[in-house]
């Protein structure tokens, strides 16, 4: 019995490591485009001069939108696969998908190719979140879930931090690496580095155990379908969960994610200011999701989400309306904005699995988190259009971040799940 318990403990630890690394690499892949997308599109479209941002802005927003729609589809697809064939097997496929196709982005010759490859890569990114969150929620005890949810929420921002580190290293050794890769520009090397997470698939396949709760549910009931999350008893939770995730994702992707290209335009990025901005901002989003998840357990889920909405509006409006020059205060405000808006990603892994029974948990959680990306995709297209009109990243962000007001209305209609066991 002791040996079995020890093995269970090792299995839980390996599952946490795999989920953390999977979402961390997701963050790395997501963080690549805000840094590499602008120079990539400028080169691919031969855009230069003061009107360059108006030319590439719609493409930039469109590729982000395609990425978000792909992630939404991937969340449903891989979540469904996870409920049918197992969390671990589906996670291997998801990580392999986003790694390989992110790496291929380094070889594109046209903007449409970049959009297509980012779309396919996003299928795996959307799926990995749902699978990792479901696996962790099922094999760890309930008392550990708030901290683990915070860790999962922080993981993506560790990836965002690593993008900044990679950018600085590539810039420092650009001549050596460019020569080794036949004079490839830095943005291509950044995308090629996105293939590294494929190595994680071997770790997942060999060392991560399958969820016993899933095995029991899979052997005792019918095979789940996507339609199961829209049955009369579940449909309300599905729609509310998707709305909560969509608001959080729209606020991030349609406003805060534009900060790195804003910095590039502001400074010219001669000293890698965008990379430093992303690293500082990511640190805030590593720490605050942990705190958020613990506060959601200390108080309750609903009040924590509402507080995040209010604080997100406040910090984003200060940053975008004050528009400080690049320097200490700009980095402080960017870090706080990214940390507070990023705290939703520590809250969602805790709350969404609590809405669905085991046999459809990955499908339901994946649908809610990732279908919200469709809303975020619409916001990205809108922000790209606003940028084309205003030519001003800050003004665009100050308008889009008002979406958090809708979050206050949605959370008031949601059930409180604190202290309740996961639905069987």
VENWO-V828810 format. One line per field, one symbol per residue. burial: b if it has 9 or more other ideal C-beta (glycine too) atoms within 8 Angstrom, else e. A space follows every 50 residues. Layout:
burial = ???
This chain:
burial = eeeeeeeeeebbebbbbbbbbbbbbbbbbbbbbbbbbbbbbbbbbebeee ebbbbbbbbbbbbbbbbbbbbbbbbbbbbbbbbeebbbbbbbbbbbbbbb bbbbbbebeebebbbbbbbbbbbbbbbbbbbbbbbbbbbbeeeebbbbbb bbbbbbbbbbbbbbbbbbebbeebeebbeebeebbbbbbbbbbbbebbeb bebbbeebebbebbbbbbeeeeebebebbeeeebbebbebbbbbbbbbbb bbbbbbbbbbbbbbeebebeebbbbbbbbbbbbbbbbbbbbbbbbbbeee bbebbbebbbbbbebbbbbbeeebebeeebbebbbbbbbbbbbbbbbbbb bbbbbbebbbbbbbbbbbbbbbbbbbbbbbbbbbbbbbeeeebbbbbbeb bebbbbbbebbeebeebeeeebee
